[in-house]
Amino acid sequence: MTATPRGFRLVTALYQAFTLSDGALRMLVLLHLGAQGRAPLALALLLLPYEAAGVVTNLLGGWLGARCGLKSTLIAGLSLQGVACALLAVEATPRSLALLALAQCLSGVAKDLAKTSAKSYVRRLAPAEHGAGPLFTLVAWMTGSKNAMKGAGYFLGGALLALAGFQATNAGLAALLAMTALAAWSLLPTVPGSASATMAAVVHQPAAVRWLAVSRTFLFGARDVWFAIALPLFLGPFLGLSPTAVGGLLALWIIVYGVVQALTPGLTGARTTARGVRLAAGAAVLLAVVAGAAATLVIAAAPTWVTATCFLLFGAVFAVVSSLHSGIVVAIAGAEDVAERIGFYYAANSVGRLVGTLASGWLYGMAATPIAGMQTCLVAAAGAALLGGATLLPVRKGC
């Protein structure tokens, strides 16, 4: 098989539909509970099932994709997300928190089944003889457009929460996902699995993949330690912005991030895995500098537009590192073992998100003031970004 334009566009469109719902669901839950006065740490704990499920699901998803075929796991991801939204469309006041936790768990499983499947499709369908350059471009475009769509989901979630309410919006998302799963079942090419695929193949990875996974953990911890809980609460309950405004600002951040991700191969000239690793390590150091600058601006009460520009710059640099990471792992995976390697790699991604989300709620909530909480989260982000750059250095030996 080759990555025909039609096949690539189809997989990307299905993945985009999923991430639209994922962004909307995250914003719905955060703003709905934030408006009820939930504490930052309580919000973080409620979102942990989403992240914890991702750690296990990525490992199992890599194995299931290799064994049962990528089409099955992608459809399963779309369907489970629909079930999560349908659960939240049911009003059950005494059981609201239990339902939210269950829905978050299902959504975390769904996200990582969909992500592992979609990115594995690109590697399995791509022509082997064209090297790493085209793979970097394909993966960057899929990842960037997906994140731009997730940003649109953040805005959609905030706007629809204000216009239609929590339950009605979730019912609409469930219907969208049901149609998307049917389209996947009808139109996706089948990539057969292998009965010989084992969990051992997922866990036992080359040193380069393991170090890349460690770096990914620190990278996503650096993002989510200030973005997952602290920033929405800083913008909403502290600054008093409406749900639509908060969703719009976070959407802008993610859309800029997604656009830069898609353009990264052209912007950086990354055509080999070795060059990609060097560029990613340098960008991680720059990410730490930007996070430190943002922390200084927050505590100095700099003009809002100056601080916002710093946040957007963090997103742009983070996008470069993330895009290069994704291209590297797909390039160093063989076509036959891509699902296992990507599953292992994205399990580390979920660990970073889990720790970052928990730290975001804890650090922001424990600080004396919201400004001090935001600063503490950004300082933690700077440290995590430096560790992410340092742990990329051993990856060069495997490229």
Disulfide bonds with the S-S distance in Angstrom:
none
